[in-house]
Amino acid sequence: MVEKDKIYEIVIGAVENGGEYPAIENVFAARSICEKLYDDIYSTKERLSERLGKTGEEDADVERIINEMFDICSIVGKKMFDYGKLSVSK
């Protein structure tokens, strides 16, 4: 795995840090702002799905919006990592 991919996975809590990068924290840790925002998004998704008559299931378009926003966040985060490395190496 490329370093920026591993760091991104740690930051979003997809993998455990394991001590390799002690300064990197999971932004979705308990009681974090990202955890609250994600909970709000999830609740909103549930309400939208219910309004669309999809009670107990997920609406495909709502899921697509959420998943593609996560993809955008990943691209932006990794690009910022690249720019950060460039600025340090100058």
N, C-alpha and C positions, 0 to 999 in steps of 0.2 A: 504494500500500500504506500502511495506517495505521502510524504510528510504532511502536506497541507490537507490531504484527505483524512489522515489519521487524526490530526488536530481538530478538524471540523467535526469528526465523529465524536471526539471527546467533548467538545464544546456543547454539542446538542444532546449529549447523554446517550448516544447510540452504542458506545462502548465505554468500558471502564478505563480510567486513566492508567492504573497500574504503576503509578509513580514515575513513569518515563518523562512526563512533563508536569512537574509539581506545581507550577504557577498557573496551569490551565484548569479552569473550573467549568463544570456543567452549568450552562445558563438556565436549564430547566430544573435545577435542584429545588427541593422542597422550600416553599415560601418565597421563591424568587419571583421577580416581576414577569419573567417569561412563563413560569408555571401558571401564574394568574391569567396572563393573556391567553395562553393555550386553553385553559379551562373555560374562559369566556368564549373563545372561538368554538370549542366543542359544544358548549351549551347552545350557542347561536345556530350551529349546524344542525343540532337535534331539533330545535324549534322550526327551522326552515324546512327540514325534511318532513316534519309533522304537518306543517301548513300545506306542503305539496302532496299530502296524502300518502307519505311513505313511512308511517308510524312503524317503528321497530326495524326499519331498514334505512340505508343511506341513499340519498339522491345522487346519481352519477355526476350530474353537473356541479353540484355543491362540492362533492369530493374532488372533482377535477380542479376546481378553483383553488381549493386548499392545497392540494398536492403540487400544483404548478407554482403557487406562491412559495412553498417550501423549496422547490427547485430554483426559483429566482434567488431566494435567500442564500442557498448553497453557492450559486454562481458568484453572487456579490461577495460573500464571505471569503471564498477562495481567491477571488481577484484581489481583495484587500490584503490577503496574506502575501500574494505575489508582490504587490506594491510595497508592502511593509519590508519585505526582504530586499527589494531594490533600494529603498531609502536607507536601509542600514548599511548596505554594501558601498555606498557612495563615500 
